[in-house]
Amino acid sequence: MKKILIVDDEPNIIMSLEYTFRKNNFEVFIARDGQEALDILETEVPDIIILDVMMPYVDGYATIETIKKDPKLENCKVIFLSAKNKESDIQKGLDLGASAYLTKPFSIKKLVEKVNELL
C-alpha cells in the first residue's frame, strides 16, 4: 500500500483528499501545518506528499526545504497544491524540489492522475 501525506490547513480539502486517496488504496497521513508534517516525517516515509504553501507556523516552502535535506526522504515526491498561482510562486515551488505544482481550485481527477504518474 502506497503512503501519502496530505498537508493543508483547510478542513474541506483535507476531508476530500483523505476520502479520495483512501478509496484509491493509499495509507493516508494528515498534517494541518508544516510543523505537524515534519513531526510525522520523523517516523513515517510516505511515497508522496501533497503540500499547501500558505499555512500557519511553518509554510510549505520552508517545509519542502527541510524535507529535501533529509536523506531518508530523498525519494519522496512532493506536489504543491496552493492558491498561490503566480508564475513566480509556481517556479519557486519547483525550484525548491517539488515534482509538480497544482493551483486551487483544482480537479481531484487531475490530482489523482498526477499522483499516479509520479508513482
Sequence and secondary structure as in RCSB ss.txt:
>XXXX:A:sequence
MKKILIVDDEPNIIMSLEYTFRKNNFEVFIARDGQEALDILETEVPDIIILDVMMPYVDGYATIETIKKDPKLEN
CKVIFLSAKNKESDIQKGLDLGASAYLTKPFSIKKLVEKVNELL
>XXXX:A:secstr
 EEEEEE S HHHHHHHHHHHHHTTEEEEEESSHHHHHHHHTT   SEEEE SS SSS HHHHHHHHHT GGGTT
 EEEEEES  SHHHHHHHHHTT SEEEESS  HHHHHHHHHHH 
